[in-house]
Amino acid sequence: MDDHAAGSSAGGSGDSGASRRHSRKPKYSKFTQQELPACKPILTPKWVITVFVIVGVIFVPIGVASLRASQQVVEIVDRYDDACVPADATDKLSYIQNSSIPKTCTRTLMVTKDMKQPIFVYYQLDNFYQNHRRYVKSRNDVQLRDASKANDTANCDPEATANGQPIVPCGLIAWTLPTFRKLYGRIHVDLKANDTITVRLENNYNTYSFSGKKKLVLSTATWLGGKNDFLGFAYLSVGGLCFFLAFAFTLLYLIKPRKLGDNNYLSWNRTPTGR
């Protein structure tokens, strides 16, 4: 009897050990049981209102400073794609595609406000969609990877060669900025109001086939960069919204206060409608 009991006990112990070894239950730890200490902030009305006020106080001054800096930028924008077409040219597309016709154009710009150096000169394209199939295919990866393949300009039209020489890097992608503005040069002298600038340019690129616009831009810069009103308005909008929400929550908190941790607001403690 004792030997049988001992055997049964040993067998039971072995079975329990085997079951523990084959169990899929993860080993106990505070990480697996999600018992690690954590910060759990309570969103009280005072805390939320304070956060909105702080964000508004920070964003509104930044928005005002950004907007003032953007308004201090002086820009002269001259669209020349239509003005540089001769009056007797009835078909603009035929004119730009005819290589025998000279495309030299002279533009005179009037300075409206004082412009301090350096003054940046940009070439700007409008209505130029960079996801167009012709634009996406106008590149040569072999030329970009290997310096010995500089003469390979396959698939780079219309920016493949210039004066019989290959363009490096070639293609529309390499010669177009995401903002559709390309820096051409700088003017290192101050310009006064009512000064005139004479610019001689070549109207070669065909924008008439896709109703594009070509512009010459003269612009100053500030600590924020070029003219960009969007950033200032964005900061002002977010700051103003935060002030509005802080004011609304303050009124709601004063008019209809709610006790923190009140169990009466739990769904199972509310009186059903109609009873």
Phi and psi in degrees as a GROMACS rama.xvg file:
@    title "Ramachandran Plot"
@    xaxis  label "Phi"
@    yaxis  label "Psi"
@TYPE xy
-67.2015  -39.9016  ASP-2
-64.1506  -38.6525  ASP-3
-66.0883  -40.8279  HIS-4
-65.9557  -41.1191  ALA-5
-63.8313  -40.3263  ALA-6
-64.5286  -40.6007  GLY-7
-64.0474  -39.3331  SER-8
-65.7123  -42.8072  SER-9
-65.359  -39.9946  ALA-10
-64.1921  -40.9413  GLY-11
-64.3099  -39.0998  GLY-12
-65.1035  -39.27  SER-13
-66.5846  -39.5796  GLY-14
-64.7644  -42.2276  ASP-15
-66.2208  -37.071  SER-16
-65.8061  -41.0985  GLY-17
-65.0917  -38.7948  ALA-18
-66.3384  -34.5303  SER-19
-68.5356  -36.7304  ARG-20
-68.1213  -32.5998  ARG-21
-97.3684  6.84022  HIS-22
-75.8077  143.012  SER-23
-91.7876  2.82735  ARG-24
-68.8186  126.454  LYS-25
-66.6027  153.545  PRO-26
-64.9844  138.084  LYS-27
-67.2875  130.652  TYR-28
-157.377  159.66  SER-29
-65.4489  -27.5663  LYS-30
-71.4786  -47.6881  PHE-31
-68.2645  -30.3355  THR-32
-91.9015  4.72888  GLN-33
55.7449  47.3668  GLN-34
-113.076  14.1971  GLU-35
-68.7227  147.515  LEU-36
-64.0219  136.051  PRO-37
-143.22  154.163  ALA-38
-89.0634  121.53  CYS-39
-122.434  85.1505  LYS-40
-66.8396  143.404  PRO-41
-99.3123  120.972  ILE-42
-79.8689  79.6209  LEU-43
-77.4138  157.184  THR-44
-56.8179  -42.2346  PRO-45
-63.8281  -39.9456  LYS-46
-66.9708  -42.1111  TRP-47
-66.0301  -44.0546  VAL-48
-62.4682  -40.7861  ILE-49
-62.9592  -42.0205  THR-50
-63.3116  -45.0592  VAL-51
-61.318  -41.2995  PHE-52
-65.0589  -42.161  VAL-53
-63.501  -44.6098  ILE-54
-62.4143  -41.6195  VAL-55
-64.2442  -41.0493  GLY-56
-64.0053  -33.9483  VAL-57
-78.8553  -43.9262  ILE-58
-75.5614  -37.8545  PHE-59
-63.1457  -49.1002  VAL-60
-60.1731  -38.2268  PRO-61
-63.6405  -40.8126  ILE-62
-63.4606  -42.4974  GLY-63
-64.0774  -44.4618  VAL-64
-64.4257  -41.0227  ALA-65
-65.9098  -40.7332  SER-66
-68.2452  -39.1245  LEU-67
-65.8956  -40.5281  ARG-68
-64.6334  -39.4152  ALA-69
-66.7894  -37.2541  SER-70
-72.776  -18.2959  GLN-71
-79.1642  -12.7453  GLN-72
-74.0684  131.648  VAL-73
-104.435  124.77  VAL-74
-123.731  140.858  GLU-75
-121.219  116.336  ILE-76
-115.762  122.971  VAL-77
-125.82  115.354  ASP-78
-86.8825  124.565  ARG-79
-121.306  -1.9255  TYR-80
-65.683  -34.3439  ASP-81
-85.9067  -37.9516  ASP-82
-68.9684  -25.1342  ALA-83
-90.6508  6.33918  CYS-84
-92.6403  127.822  VAL-85
-57.2354  150.607  PRO-86
-65.0039  -28.2475  ALA-87
-85.6449  -1.59967  ASP-88
-88.6804  102.022  ALA-89
-79.0155  -29.6611  THR-90
-109.931  105.285  ASP-91
-65.3688  -37.3901  LYS-92
-65.9587  -41.7144  LEU-93
-66.5404  -35.4215  SER-94
-64.8786  -46.3209  TYR-95
-72.1122  -24.8815  ILE-96
-87.4208  -10.1868  GLN-97
-87.9047  106.222  ASN-98
-72.5351  -15.6437  SER-99
-79.4322  -14.6958  SER-100
-89.7527  128.153  ILE-101
-66.0623  140.353  PRO-102
-109.933  12.9304  LYS-103
-68.0817  134.853  THR-104
-138.846  139.815  CYS-105
-114.628  126.365  THR-106
-120.804  140.782  ARG-107
-115.034  121.758  THR-108
-109.021  139.908  LEU-109
-104.716  127.778  MET-110
-80.0459  121.08  VAL-111
-87.7657  -32.1962  THR-112
-136.4  162.406  LYS-113
-61.7394  134.936  ASP-114
-124.685  121.082  MET-115
-91.6479  144.622  LYS-116
-69.0153  154.932  GLN-117
-79.412  143.994  PRO-118
-106.214  124.099  ILE-119
-92.4233  134.878  PHE-120
-108.001  121.006  VAL-121
-117.218  150.897  TYR-122
-106.224  122.473  TYR-123
-120.485  139.027  GLN-124
-117.812  133.886  LEU-125
-114.461  152.57  ASP-126
61.8127  31.7437  ASN-127
-107.911  102.331  PHE-128
-84.4587  115.135  TYR-129
-78.713  -7.4425  GLN-130
-94.3826  9.85525  ASN-131
-66.831  145.394  HIS-132
-59.6392  -38.6077  ARG-133
-66.3927  -36.5153  ARG-134
-69.6042  -45.2387  TYR-135
-63.3885  -35.1524  VAL-136
-82.7611  -12.1193  LYS-137
-82.1398  77.6105  SER-138
-164.159  163.072  ARG-139
-138.301  103.681  ASN-140
-68.8895  -31.3051  ASP-141
-64.0281  -41.208  VAL-142
-64.3002  -36.0407  GLN-143
-72.9255  -31.2682  LEU-144
-83.2777  -34.0514  ARG-145
-125.239  120.092  ASP-146
-65.5127  -26.6333  ALA-147
-72.8175  -11.6725  SER-148
-101.382  29.3771  LYS-149
-63.241  -27.0109  ALA-150
-82.7144  -5.20923  ASN-151
-83.2026  106.345  ASP-152
-117.99  27.2442  THR-153
-62.925  140.135  ALA-154
67.153  16.9939  ASN-155
-100.097  -0.765535  CYS-156
-57.3363  141.907  ASP-157
-91.481  5.28123  PRO-158
-105.793  62.792  GLU-159
-104.204  -48.2766  ALA-160
-134.171  158.086  THR-161
-143.074  121.059  ALA-162
57.4472  36.1978  ASN-163
80.818  -1.50492  GLY-164
-109.319  145.095  GLN-165
-68.2413  143.058  PRO-166
-87.7293  129.535  ILE-167
-125.761  117.937  VAL-168
-76.3981  150.819  PRO-169
-99.2302  165.572  CYS-170
101.809  158.033  GLY-171
-68.7015  -34.2326  LEU-172
-62.5997  -41.1336  ILE-173
-71.0626  -19.3927  ALA-174
-115.83  24.3762  TRP-175
-135.653  133.081  THR-176
-91.049  154.249  LEU-177
-60.6803  -27.5842  PRO-178
-87.1678  3.5923  THR-179
66.2828  17.2873  PHE-180
-120.33  135.664  ARG-181
-122.015  126.726  LYS-182
-69.7617  122.149  LEU-183
-96.3392  -40.7062  TYR-184
-175.602  -172.38  GLY-185
-134.312  148.812  ARG-186
-109.38  120.896  ILE-187
-103.043  35.3326  HIS-188
-135.771  151.745  VAL-189
-75.9229  144.207  ASP-190
-114.769  137.671  LEU-191
-101.165  159.776  LYS-192
-60.0582  142.239  ALA-193
74.6735  4.44828  ASN-194
-70.6171  152.904  ASP-195
-116.052  142.107  THR-196
-123.119  127.353  ILE-197
-103.06  124.513  THR-198
-120.377  130.505  VAL-199
-109.229  123.315  ARG-200
-137.029  168.691  LEU-201
-112.446  119.524  GLU-202
-90.9504  77.3155  ASN-203
-102.941  -36.5104  ASN-204
-73.338  134.93  TYR-205
-85.9402  104.334  ASN-206
-108.194  -2.4424  THR-207
-76.0137  -24.816  TYR-208
-70.34  -23.9986  SER-209
-122.489  21.6983  PHE-210
58.2919  39.0081  SER-211
-84.3302  171.343  GLY-212
-129.771  137.599  LYS-213
-113.192  132.142  LYS-214
-135.586  149.526  LYS-215
-106.876  125.129  LEU-216
-121.73  128.101  VAL-217
-112.238  125.847  LEU-218
-144.75  142.598  SER-219
-89.3366  -178.438  THR-220
-143.621  154.426  ALA-221
-122.995  -170.175  THR-222
-62.3541  -21.6568  TRP-223
-86.4987  -13.6228  LEU-224
107.93  -139.928  GLY-225
-80.9156  -168.922  GLY-226
-73.7172  122.395  LYS-227
-154.51  89.9689  ASN-228
-75.464  -21.1915  ASP-229
-60.6237  -41.3258  PHE-230
-62.8179  -43.7013  LEU-231
-64.1991  -44.49  GLY-232
-65.4143  -33.7368  PHE-233
-65.3331  -46.133  ALA-234
-63.0671  -42.7129  TYR-235
-64.7743  -38.4563  LEU-236
-65.2988  -45.9957  SER-237
-65.4222  -43.5695  VAL-238
-64.1304  -42.5706  GLY-239
-63.6906  -39.8599  GLY-240
-63.3511  -39.2629  LEU-241
-65.1868  -41.6743  CYS-242
-63.0734  -40.3171  PHE-243
-64.1983  -44.5413  PHE-244
-65.2613  -38.86  LEU-245
-62.5184  -42.0385  ALA-246
-66.0432  -41.6178  PHE-247
-65.3898  -44.246  ALA-248
-66.8014  -32.6953  PHE-249
-65.2813  -45.3579  THR-250
-61.1161  -44.3408  LEU-251
-62.893  -37.8084  LEU-252
-69.9463  -35.3283  TYR-253
-79.4895  -38.8535  LEU-254
-77.5637  -44.6657  ILE-255
-131.113  74.9146  LYS-256
-68.8471  153.31  PRO-257
-128.415  124.997  ARG-258
-69.5738  133.438  LYS-259
-68.5426  129.237  LEU-260
77.6635  21.4427  GLY-261
-75.0287  117.549  ASP-262
-72.0275  -12.917  ASN-263
-66.7216  -19.0503  ASN-264
-86.0533  -4.88361  TYR-265
-69.8425  144.587  LEU-266
-61.3047  -35.966  SER-267
-80.1694  -7.09754  TRP-268
-101.649  -5.32895  ASN-269
-81.4803  149.137  ARG-270
-76.7915  123.523  THR-271
-59.0945  145.904  PRO-272
-69.1179  134.546  THR-273
93.9895  0.0182015  GLY-274
